Amino acid sequence: MSGGKGITASMAAMVSALATIGCCVPLGFLAALGAAGASTFLASARPWLLGLSVLMLGVGFVQQYRGARCGVKRSTLSVVLLWTATAVVLVMVLFPQAVAGFLADHLSWGGR
Protein backbone atom coordinates (compact mmCIF):
# COMPACT_ATOMS: atom_id res chain seq x y z
CA MET A 1 0.00 0.00 0.00
CA SER A 2 1.34 3.36 -0.95
CA GLY A 3 2.35 5.05 2.27
CA GLY A 4 -0.87 4.22 4.11
CA LYS A 5 -2.34 7.69 3.66
CA GLY A 6 -5.74 6.79 2.22
CA ILE A 7 -6.27 10.16 0.51
CA THR A 8 -7.21 8.60 -2.82
CA ALA A 9 -9.75 6.28 -1.22
CA SER A 10 -11.28 9.18 0.73
CA MET A 11 -11.61 11.33 -2.37
CA ALA A 12 -13.08 8.44 -4.38
CA ALA A 13 -15.64 7.79 -1.64
CA MET A 14 -16.75 11.43 -1.58
CA VAL A 15 -16.98 11.71 -5.38
CA SER A 16 -19.00 8.53 -5.73
CA ALA A 17 -21.31 9.55 -2.88
CA LEU A 18 -21.94 12.95 -4.48
CA ALA A 19 -22.52 11.31 -7.86
CA THR A 20 -25.50 9.43 -6.43
CA ILE A 21 -27.61 12.62 -6.28
CA GLY A 22 -26.97 13.56 -9.88
CA CYS A 23 -30.55 12.61 -10.70
CA CYS A 24 -32.08 14.83 -8.04
CA VAL A 25 -30.32 18.19 -8.34
CA PRO A 26 -31.95 20.61 -10.81
CA LEU A 27 -29.31 21.85 -13.20
CA GLY A 28 -31.29 24.39 -15.19
CA PHE A 29 -33.11 23.87 -18.47
CA LEU A 30 -30.15 23.56 -20.87
CA ALA A 31 -28.02 21.58 -18.48
CA ALA A 32 -30.96 19.28 -17.70
CA LEU A 33 -31.38 18.48 -21.40
CA GLY A 34 -27.77 17.37 -21.63
CA ALA A 35 -27.78 15.61 -18.29
CA ALA A 36 -30.96 13.59 -18.83
CA GLY A 37 -29.05 10.51 -19.96
CA ALA A 38 -26.46 10.88 -17.23
CA SER A 39 -29.09 11.28 -14.52
CA THR A 40 -30.88 8.15 -15.73
CA PHE A 41 -27.63 6.23 -15.56
CA LEU A 42 -26.70 7.68 -12.16
CA ALA A 43 -30.14 6.87 -10.74
CA SER A 44 -29.82 3.26 -11.82
CA ALA A 45 -26.19 3.08 -10.65
CA ARG A 46 -26.92 4.64 -7.22
CA PRO A 47 -26.67 1.39 -5.20
CA TRP A 48 -23.40 0.51 -6.92
CA LEU A 49 -21.97 3.97 -6.34
CA LEU A 50 -22.92 3.88 -2.66
CA GLY A 51 -21.34 0.43 -2.38
CA LEU A 52 -18.21 1.78 -4.05
CA SER A 53 -18.19 4.65 -1.54
CA VAL A 54 -18.34 2.26 1.41
CA LEU A 55 -15.68 0.03 -0.15
CA MET A 56 -13.35 2.98 -0.71
CA LEU A 57 -13.87 4.13 2.88
CA GLY A 58 -12.93 0.65 4.03
CA VAL A 59 -9.77 0.77 1.92
CA GLY A 60 -8.96 4.20 3.35
CA PHE A 61 -9.37 3.04 6.95
CA VAL A 62 -7.26 -0.06 6.33
CA GLN A 63 -4.53 2.07 4.78
CA GLN A 64 -4.68 4.61 7.62
CA TYR A 65 -4.63 2.24 10.54
CA ARG A 66 -2.55 -0.62 9.13
CA GLY A 67 0.10 1.93 8.21
CA ALA A 68 0.05 3.25 11.80
CA ARG A 69 0.73 -0.26 13.12
CA CYS A 70 3.71 -0.54 10.77
CA GLY A 71 5.22 2.70 11.99
CA VAL A 72 4.16 4.87 9.06
CA LYS A 73 3.43 8.40 10.23
CA ARG A 74 -0.09 9.60 9.40
CA SER A 75 -0.62 13.14 8.23
CA THR A 76 -3.32 15.21 9.89
CA LEU A 77 -4.72 16.07 6.46
CA SER A 78 -5.28 12.43 5.54
CA VAL A 79 -7.03 11.68 8.84
CA VAL A 80 -9.30 14.74 8.55
CA LEU A 81 -10.06 13.92 4.91
CA LEU A 82 -10.92 10.31 5.73
CA TRP A 83 -13.33 11.27 8.51
CA THR A 84 -14.84 14.03 6.35
CA ALA A 85 -15.40 11.48 3.58
CA THR A 86 -17.03 9.17 6.12
CA ALA A 87 -19.38 11.94 7.25
CA VAL A 88 -20.27 12.86 3.65
CA VAL A 89 -21.02 9.25 2.74
CA LEU A 90 -23.12 8.71 5.87
CA VAL A 91 -25.16 11.86 5.21
CA MET A 92 -25.64 10.80 1.58
CA VAL A 93 -26.79 7.33 2.61
CA LEU A 94 -29.10 8.45 5.41
CA PHE A 95 -30.52 11.72 4.00
CA PRO A 96 -30.22 11.79 0.18
CA GLN A 97 -33.37 13.88 -0.40
CA ALA A 98 -32.39 16.46 2.22
CA VAL A 99 -28.95 16.86 0.64
CA ALA A 100 -30.47 17.15 -2.85
CA GLY A 101 -32.91 19.79 -1.60
CA PHE A 102 -30.15 21.73 0.15
CA LEU A 103 -27.96 21.69 -2.97
CA ALA A 104 -30.89 22.66 -5.18
CA ASP A 105 -31.65 25.66 -2.97
CA HIS A 106 -28.07 26.84 -2.62
CA LEU A 107 -26.56 25.93 -6.00
CA SER A 108 -29.32 27.01 -8.35
CA TRP A 109 -27.77 28.41 -11.51
CA GLY A 110 -31.01 29.83 -12.83
CA GLY A 111 -31.21 33.56 -12.23
CA ARG A 112 -33.19 34.46 -9.11
C-alpha positions, 0 to 999 in steps of 0.5 A: 500500500502506498504510504498508508495515507488513504487520501485517494480512497477518501476522495473516491468515496466522496466523489462517488457519494456525491454522484448518487444525487446527480438525478435529483439536483436541478441543473437548469433547463439547458443543463438538464437536457444534456444531463438527462441521460447521465441522470438516468444512468446515475439513478440506476447506478446509485446502489453501486456507487454507494457500495463503491463509496463504502468500499473505498472508505474501508480501503482508506481506513485499512490504509490509515490504521494498518500503516500506523501499526507498521510505523508509518506516520499519518498526516493530519490532512489524511485523517481529517479527509478520511473522517470528512469522507465518512461523514459525507457518505453517511449523510448521503446514505441516510438523507439523500433527499435532504442533501439534494434539496439543500444543494438545489436551494443553494446551487441554483444556476437559474437567475433568481 
